[in-house]
Amino acid sequence: MISKISNQTPLLQISDNQKKSTGEVHQQFSSYLKDALNEVNSNQIVSNEATRKLVNNEGIDLHDVLIAQQKASVAFQLTMEVRNKGVEAYQEMMRMQV
C-alpha cells in the first residue's frame, strides 16, 4: 500500500527551539568554508606528490597522476568561481542605495 504524500511530514521543519543564532550560523558557515578550502588544498598536495613520484620514477602510473591533477584543477577552478561570485555579490550590495 502506498501512502499519500500529503500525510508525510515536511523534510525540513524548524521549530522555535531549533532556530540558530546569528553567531552559530556564522560559526557553521566559517567551519564549512574552512573544510572546503582544506579539501582543495589537500587535492593540490596529492597532485604535487603524485607528480613528484612520477618524475622520480617511484612506481606510480601516469593515469593516476593525471587523475589527481584533474581533481585538483577542477576543485581549484570551482573555488575560484565561487570566490568570484561572492565578490560580485558583495560589489552589487555595495552599489545599492539605502
LODREN-917690 format. One record per residue: residue in three letters; x, y, z of N, C-alpha, C in turn; residue number from 0. Coordinates in steps of 0.001 Angstrom, whole numbers, plus 500000, padded with zeros to 6 digits. Layout:
<sites>
 res   n_c1   n_c2   n_c3  ca_c1  ca_c2  ca_c3   c_c1   c_c2   c_c3   n
 ALA      X      Y      Z      X      Y      Z      X      Y      Z NUM
...
</sites>
This chain:
<sites>
 res   n_c1   n_c2   n_c3  ca_c1  ca_c2  ca_c3   c_c1   c_c2   c_c3   n
 MET 500828 498822 500000 500000 500000 500000 500874 501243 500000   0
 ILE 500605 502174 499127 501373 503419 499030 500606 504510 499772   1
 SER 501285 505158 500707 500631 506232 501459 500647 507526 500664   2
 LYS 499728 508408 500984 499641 509695 500304 500804 510585 500707   3
 ILE 501217 511393 499770 502299 512325 500056 501841 513388 501034   4
 SER 500582 513791 500966 500091 514867 501825 500140 514501 503304   5
 ASN 500174 513216 503652 500231 512799 505042 501647 512801 505599   6
 GLN 502632 513007 504743 504018 512978 505174 504388 514285 505859   7
 THR 505313 514198 506792 505806 515401 507455 506847 516063 506571   8
 PRO 507003 517373 506687 507998 518063 505873 509409 517573 506179   9
 LEU 510268 517589 505170 511636 517142 505366 512409 518100 506265  10
 LEU 512167 519383 506107 512872 520375 506900 511855 521167 507691  11
 GLN 511817 520926 508956 510884 521628 509812 511673 522149 511012  12
 ILE 511712 523457 511136 512485 524067 512209 511505 524627 513233  13
 SER 511593 524116 514434 510756 524645 515495 511471 525806 516163  14
 ASP 510787 526480 517075 511363 527641 517741 512631 527295 518510  15
 ASN 512674 526116 519128 513856 525759 519906 515007 525278 519022  16
 GLN 514778 525037 517724 515834 524603 516813 516447 525758 516038  17
 LYS 515866 526956 516136 516411 528099 515414 517776 528438 515971  18
 LYS 518662 528821 515081 520033 529077 515474 520286 530581 515509  19
 SER 521166 530971 516396 521520 532378 516480 522429 532744 515312  20
 THR 522581 534038 515104 523436 534519 514014 524867 534048 514213  21
 GLY 525325 534058 515462 526681 533606 515749 526891 532148 515395  22
 GLU 525894 531321 515687 526003 529891 515357 526033 529674 513850  23
 VAL 525231 530442 513125 525205 530324 511666 526551 530755 511090  24
 HIS 527103 531860 511605 528421 532311 511152 529480 531254 511441  25
 GLN 529397 530653 512623 530363 529614 513013 530268 528418 512067  26
 GLN 529041 527981 511761 528859 526839 510862 529359 527157 509459  27
 PHE 529032 528349 508962 529460 528728 507623 530982 528811 507570  28
 SER 531570 529408 508588 533023 529521 508656 533672 528141 508673  29
 SER 533116 527239 509441 533641 525876 509517 533507 525161 508175  30
 TYR 532355 525316 507525 532130 524691 506228 533115 525224 505191  31
 LEU 533316 526544 505187 534222 527160 504233 535658 526708 504475  32
 LYS 536044 526641 505737 537395 526196 506080 537616 524749 505638  33
 ASP 536635 523879 505875 536749 522478 505463 536868 522353 503949  34
 ALA 536084 523147 503222 536133 523097 501761 537496 523547 501242  35
 LEU 538032 524617 501812 539353 525092 501381 540448 524102 501747  36
 ASN 540310 523462 502896 541288 522434 503276 541250 521260 502308  37
 GLU 540065 520919 501821 539950 519812 500861 540590 520179 499519  38
 VAL 540406 521422 499089 541048 521885 497855 542565 521842 498019  39
 ASN 543046 522312 499159 544482 522279 499432 544993 520842 499457  40
 SER 544234 519944 500048 544627 518535 500103 544735 517948 498696  41
 ASN 543796 518297 497827 543857 517824 496440 545110 518335 495743  42
 GLN 545480 519588 496004 546692 520150 495408 547936 519414 495910  43
 ILE 547968 519120 497195 549114 518414 497776 549238 517007 497198  44
 VAL 548113 516300 497076 548124 514952 496499 548608 515003 495053  45
 SER 548156 515995 494303 548585 516142 492914 550088 516396 492822  46
 ASN 550588 517283 493658 552028 517574 493648 552852 516352 494032  47
 GLU 552377 515619 495021 553095 514418 495456 553093 513350 494359  48
 ALA 551965 513187 493676 551892 512208 492591 552827 512596 491447  49
 THR 552872 513891 491143 553779 514359 490091 555232 514112 490480  50
 ARG 555571 514390 491733 556933 514162 492213 557311 512686 492105  51
 LYS 556374 511805 492475 556642 510373 492397 556847 509926 490953  52
 LEU 556072 510485 490033 556219 510125 488626 557576 510581 488097  53
 VAL 557962 511791 488436 559245 512326 487968 560409 511509 488523  54
 ASN 560306 511077 489767 561371 510292 490404 561256 508799 490135  55
 ASN 560287 508412 489285 560076 507012 488919 559892 506133 490155  56
 GLU 558940 506529 491004 558679 505808 492241 557466 504879 492139  57
 GLY 557202 504381 490971 556182 503350 490797 554750 503839 490829  58
 ILE 554478 504961 490214 553109 505447 490103 552759 505542 488626  59
 ASP 551539 505171 488299 551110 505173 486900 550767 506594 486449  60
 LEU 550987 506837 485180 550718 508152 484603 549244 508525 484741  61
 HIS 548352 507551 484525 546929 507888 484599 546516 508280 486017  62
 ASP 547157 507726 487035 546858 508137 488412 547292 509580 488650  63
 VAL 548426 509951 488077 548914 511325 488205 547965 512287 487497  64
 LEU 547550 511922 486300 546649 512783 485543 545301 512942 486232  65
 ILE 544799 511871 486824 543536 511947 487559 543674 512873 488767  66
 ALA 544763 512746 489507 544991 513613 490669 545104 515076 490232  67
 GLN 545786 515322 489117 545922 516691 488630 544579 517268 488199  68
 GLN 543768 516463 487545 542455 516938 487116 541554 517240 488306  69
 LYS 541581 516359 489309 540777 516605 490510 541199 517910 491171  70
 ALA 542488 518130 491281 542986 519359 491898 542605 520575 491060  71
 SER 542712 520443 489758 542387 521553 488866 540904 521919 488934  72
 VAL 540047 520935 488883 538603 521181 488930 538209 521790 490275  73
 ALA 538766 521270 491350 538455 521803 492679 538906 523259 492789  74
 PHE 540086 523569 492264 540591 524937 492320 539744 525872 491459  75
 GLN 539372 525418 490260 538531 526245 489393 537185 526530 490033  76
 LEU 536603 525525 490672 535326 525718 491365 535486 526727 492495  77
 THR 536566 526618 493245 536822 527549 494336 536939 528980 493814  78
 MET 537640 529147 492721 537805 530486 492156 536481 531048 491651  79
 GLU 535654 530210 491048 534352 530678 490562 533438 531075 491724  80
 VAL 533461 530295 492792 532654 530639 493974 533154 531954 494562  81
 ARG 534466 532117 494635 535038 533374 495136 534612 534545 494262  82
 ASN 534700 534370 492941 534320 535445 492025 532854 535828 492192  83
 LYS 531988 534843 492351 530562 535130 492546 530333 535842 493879  84
 GLY 531083 535453 494896 530969 536121 496191 531406 537578 496113  85
 VAL 532498 537845 495404 532978 539219 495233 531969 540025 494427  86
 GLU 531411 539436 493376 530394 540129 492575 529178 540475 493426  87
 ALA 528745 539538 494255 527585 539791 495112 527885 540902 496108  88
 TYR 529076 540898 496678 529471 541941 497615 529492 543302 496919  89
 GLN 530073 543353 495733 530130 544623 494997 528736 545123 494642  90
 GLU 527857 544218 494289 526481 544603 493963 525767 545158 495198  91
 MET 525994 544563 496343 525368 545085 497579 525933 546448 497929  92
 MET 527211 546664 497674 527812 547966 497972 527292 549062 497044  93
 ARG 526837 548685 495874 526266 549665 494926 524831 550027 495261  94
 MET 524177 549236 496096 522785 549513 496451 522684 550779 497274  95
 GLN 521645 551524 496984 521416 552730 497766 520454 552415 498897  96
 VAL 520782 552917 500055 519962 552633 501246 518986 553742 501487  97
</sites>
